[in-house]
Amino acid sequence: AALGEMGGNKEELYVPMPRNSLGFIIGKGGVAISAIEAECHVRMSAMRDNNPPGVQINGPPAGCEKAKGLLLERLGEWQSNGPPEQRSGPAHRREDHAGGMGGLIGGARG
């Protein structure tokens, strides 16, 4: 059933999260947050500029509680892996991007 058809018993939850975790929480192209929305029949919005930053959840109370639990699980995964800048492995995207920009700027000068 669509959200509007669920009898009007709606809840709004706010789940504070570290700003730098929100990219992981949302997932590439919004895939992770969309999957939680579909599973729990809720709408979610990342609130990066709020103080504290977090995720707003709207929908039926049971769906909101379930979505909050799933968000907190993802936050736990993010925390156990550490923020991206502290992970070991292949070169970080930021460095690759900066290197690419440097190459463009250097080429323009030469």
Secondary structure, 3 states (H helix, E strand, C coil): CCHHHCCCCCEEEEEECCHHHHHHHHCHHHHHHHHHHHHHCCEEEEECCCCCCEEEEEECHHHHHHHHHHHHHHHHHHHHHCCHHHCCCCCCHHHHHHHHHHHHHHHHHC
